[in-house]
Amino acid sequence: MKRRTIYNIMYAIVAMILATACDDKNDSNYEPGTPTAENSIGVYFDSSNPSEFIFQQGEANEIEIGVSRLKGVDTAAEVPLVVSADDGLTVPATAKFEAGESSTTIKVGFGNLEESKKYNIKVTVPEDYADHYTTKPGATAYAGYIMVAAWNTISDKVKMSWTTLGVTNEFTTSLERLGETDRYRFHNFLTSGIDYIFTIGNNSTAYAGYNCITTYANYEPYEGSEAKGAYLFDDATQEYPTWTVANGTIEVADICILENYGTATGYSCISFTRRSGYVYLYFTDYTDGTYEYYNPVSFSWE
């Protein structure tokens, strides 16, 4: 009897432990999310908003951040915003939708900002106007920064070589970096009158020892079945540049810069240790209707 009683006690203790361990109600840290307010219009910041705005001094004095709503489009609405911003930035306290508008913008103003300093912005939609559970192309909070920077010259004696219809063209230009960012440019690229602006990424698989170049501005995207590239384009005038090469005997209609082809990346690439690289032209069109493929621009500097 004594032995049986001890076993019964042991079983009871184990059962109590298991019951306690499985008491989800008391032990779980789960807390349900805040439910969507009954009259919420589902305001959110568009996913297309950049997280960084970088300008040259005097180039701009405001930026726009896109805001949208899921419901209540038929009526006007003024939505309060929770704002956190560094000194020097002026951020509106509300986003205003006119009747019939599903999207609007808020304008963030600024004056003379300190060069190469990040001025941070964070804007959040209050819970009464938010909807965290409906799928949407954006989020109920936006965070980003504004920075003013100047172009600094790395070299003003960059030598470029480009062969067009059998004629070799030689150019001298400058390579510049925007402040401390990863943004670079070749001034007056190939005498087109357009600056070629790009960023630098991972190691190129097309050229060992080089880093990929990705076109950042002054371009129209090219996406073929296998190739990814960029047409040289003037963002300011919204036009493709045309210009002459080969001592004025050949007129260029457009060029397409190749970045990736198939699984290979970094056909356009750069190495700061080797002080050289390529802006690889996938194709070049001429105004007389002729064209050619795969005529890269090689460059180097001392």
C-alpha positions in Angstrom: 0.0 0.0 0.0 2.8 2.4 0.9 4.5 1.8 -2.5 1.3 2.4 -4.4 0.6 5.6 -2.5 4.0 7.0 -3.4 3.4 6.3 -7.1 0.0 8.0 -6.9 1.6 11.0 -5.4 4.3 11.1 -8.1 1.6 10.9 -10.8 -0.3 13.7 -9.3 2.8 16.0 -9.2 3.7 15.2 -12.8 0.1 16.0 -13.9 0.2 19.3 -12.1 3.5 20.2 -13.8 2.1 19.3 -17.2 -1.1 21.2 -16.6 0.9 24.3 -15.6 3.2 24.1 -18.6 0.2 23.9 -21.0 -1.7 26.8 -19.5 -1.4 29.0 -22.5 -3.8 31.5 -21.1 -1.5 32.4 -18.2 1.9 31.8 -19.7 1.6 33.1 -23.3 3.2 36.6 -24.1 0.8 37.0 -27.1 -1.1 40.2 -27.2 -3.6 40.9 -29.9 -2.9 43.7 -32.3 -4.8 47.0 -32.2 -8.0 46.4 -34.2 -8.7 48.7 -37.1 -11.0 51.6 -36.1 -14.5 51.3 -37.3 -14.4 54.5 -39.4 -10.8 54.2 -40.5 -10.1 55.3 -44.1 -6.9 53.2 -44.2 -4.3 55.9 -44.8 -0.8 54.8 -45.8 2.5 56.1 -47.3 3.2 54.9 -50.8 5.9 52.2 -51.2 7.2 54.3 -54.2 8.5 57.0 -51.8 12.3 57.2 -51.8 13.9 56.8 -48.4 16.6 59.3 -49.3 16.6 62.7 -51.0 20.0 64.0 -51.9 20.5 67.4 -53.6 23.2 69.9 -54.5 23.0 73.1 -52.5 20.3 75.3 -53.9 18.9 72.6 -56.2 15.6 72.2 -54.2 13.8 73.6 -51.2 11.1 71.0 -50.7 10.3 67.3 -51.3 7.0 65.5 -51.7 5.9 62.3 -49.9 3.0 60.4 -51.4 0.1 59.4 -49.2 -2.9 57.3 -50.2 -6.2 56.0 -48.6 -8.1 52.8 -49.0 -11.6 54.0 -48.2 -13.7 57.2 -48.1 -12.6 58.4 -51.4 -15.9 60.2 -52.2 -15.4 62.7 -49.4 -12.7 65.2 -48.4 -10.5 64.3 -45.4 -7.8 66.0 -43.4 -5.7 63.4 -41.6 -3.5 64.4 -38.7 0.1 63.1 -38.8 2.5 62.1 -36.0 5.7 63.9 -37.1 9.3 63.6 -36.0 11.9 65.6 -37.9 15.3 67.2 -37.4 15.7 70.9 -37.0 15.8 72.6 -40.4 12.9 70.7 -41.9 9.3 71.8 -42.0 6.8 69.0 -42.1 3.0 69.5 -42.3 0.9 68.2 -39.4 -1.8 67.0 -41.7 -2.4 65.3 -45.1 -5.4 66.7 -47.0 -7.5 64.6 -49.5 -10.0 66.4 -51.7 -13.2 64.6 -52.5 -12.5 62.0 -55.2 -8.8 61.8 -54.4 -7.4 58.5 -53.3 -3.8 59.9 -53.2 -2.2 63.2 -52.2 1.2 64.4 -51.2 2.7 66.2 -48.2 5.5 68.7 -48.9 8.5 68.9 -46.6 10.3 72.2 -46.8 13.9 73.2 -46.0 16.3 76.0 -46.4 20.1 76.0 -46.4 21.1 72.7 -44.9 24.5 71.7 -43.6 26.4 69.8 -46.3 26.7 66.0 -46.1 24.5 65.9 -43.0 21.5 63.6 -42.9 18.3 65.4 -41.8 15.9 62.6 -40.7 12.1 62.5 -41.1 9.6 60.1 -39.6 5.9 60.4 -40.2 3.2 58.1 -38.9 -0.5 57.7 -39.4 -2.5 57.7 -36.2 -4.4 54.5 -35.2 -7.8 56.0 -35.9 -6.9 56.5 -39.6 -4.7 53.4 -40.1 -5.4 49.9 -41.3 -2.6 47.4 -40.5 -4.4 44.3 -41.8 -5.5 45.1 -45.4 -3.0 44.5 -48.1 -1.8 47.8 -49.6 1.2 49.1 -51.6 2.7 51.0 -48.7 2.9 51.3 -44.9 1.4 53.3 -42.1 4.8 54.9 -41.3 7.4 56.6 -43.5 11.1 57.2 -42.5 13.7 58.8 -44.7 16.2 61.7 -44.8 17.3 64.7 -46.8 20.9 65.6 -47.5 22.7 68.3 -49.3 26.0 67.4 -50.9 28.5 68.7 -53.5 30.2 67.0 -56.4 33.8 66.3 -55.5 36.3 65.6 -58.3 38.1 62.2 -58.1 39.9 62.9 -61.4 39.5 65.5 -64.2 41.7 63.5 -66.6 39.7 60.4 -67.2 40.5 59.0 -70.7 37.7 57.3 -72.6 37.8 55.3 -75.8 34.8 54.4 -77.9 34.7 53.0 -81.4 31.7 53.9 -83.6 31.3 52.3 -87.0 35.0 51.5 -87.1 36.1 55.0 -86.0 37.9 55.2 -82.6 36.9 58.3 -80.6 39.0 59.6 -77.7 37.5 61.7 -74.9 38.7 63.3 -71.7 36.2 63.9 -68.9 36.0 64.1 -65.1 34.9 61.4 -62.6 33.1 63.0 -59.6 31.5 61.7 -56.4 28.5 63.3 -54.7 29.5 64.1 -51.1 30.1 60.9 -49.2 27.4 59.0 -51.0 27.7 56.1 -53.4 26.6 58.3 -56.3 29.1 59.1 -59.0 29.1 60.8 -62.4 31.0 61.2 -65.6 30.6 64.8 -66.7 29.3 65.4 -70.3 29.5 61.7 -71.1 30.9 61.1 -74.6 30.3 64.9 -75.3 26.5 64.1 -75.3 25.8 67.1 -73.1 24.4 64.7 -70.5 26.1 63.6 -67.2 26.1 59.9 -66.8 25.2 59.4 -63.1 25.6 55.9 -61.5 26.0 54.0 -58.3 28.5 51.2 -57.5 27.4 47.8 -56.3 28.7 44.3 -55.8 31.5 42.5 -57.6 31.0 42.1 -61.3 30.8 38.6 -62.6 31.5 39.7 -66.1 34.8 41.3 -65.2 36.8 39.9 -62.3 38.2 42.5 -59.9 35.6 45.2 -60.9 32.4 46.4 -59.2 29.0 46.7 -61.0 27.8 50.1 -62.2 24.1 50.8 -62.0 22.7 53.8 -63.8 21.0 56.2 -61.3 19.8 59.2 -63.2 19.5 60.6 -66.7 18.2 57.4 -68.1 15.2 55.4 -69.4 15.1 51.7 -68.4 15.7 48.9 -70.9 14.6 45.5 -69.9 14.8 42.8 -72.6 14.2 39.1 -72.3 17.8 38.6 -71.0 19.4 42.0 -70.7 19.0 44.8 -68.2 20.2 48.2 -69.2 19.5 51.9 -69.5 19.1 54.4 -72.4 21.0 57.6 -71.9 18.2 60.2 -71.4 18.0 63.9 -70.3 15.8 63.9 -67.2 15.7 67.8 -67.3 14.4 68.1 -70.9 12.8 64.7 -71.1 14.6 64.0 -74.4 17.1 61.6 -75.8 20.3 63.4 -76.7 21.7 63.4 -80.2 25.2 64.4 -81.0 28.1 63.9 -83.4 31.2 61.8 -83.1 34.0 60.8 -85.4 35.0 64.4 -86.1 31.4 65.3 -86.9 30.9 62.6 -89.5 28.6 60.3 -87.4 25.4 61.4 -85.5 24.3 59.3 -82.6 20.5 58.9 -82.1 20.6 56.9 -78.9 22.8 54.6 -76.8 21.7 51.7 -74.5 24.1 50.9 -71.6 24.2 47.2 -70.7 24.4 46.4 -67.0 23.5 42.7 -66.7 23.0 39.9 -69.3 21.5 36.6 -68.4 23.2 35.5 -65.1 26.2 37.7 -65.7 26.3 41.0 -63.8 28.4 44.1 -64.1 29.1 44.5 -67.8 29.3 48.1 -66.9 31.8 48.3 -64.1 34.6 50.2 -62.3 37.6 49.5 -60.2 39.1 52.2 -58.0 42.2 50.2 -57.3 42.9 49.6 -61.0 41.5 53.1 -61.9 39.7 51.8 -64.9 36.4 50.2 -66.1 33.8 50.0 -68.8 30.5 51.6 -69.7 29.4 48.7 -71.9 27.1 49.8 -74.7 24.6 47.1 -75.6 23.7 48.9 -78.8 24.1 52.3 -80.5 21.6 53.7 -83.0 22.7 56.4 -85.5 20.4 59.0 -87.1 21.0 57.5 -90.6 19.3 54.3 -89.6 22.5 52.3 -89.0 23.3 50.7 -85.7 25.8 48.4 -84.0 25.9 46.1 -80.9 28.5 45.6 -78.2 30.7 48.6 -78.6 31.9 49.3 -75.0 33.4 52.5 -73.7 36.6 51.8 -71.9 38.0 54.4 -69.4 41.0 54.9 -67.1 42.7 57.6 -65.1 46.0 58.1 -63.4 
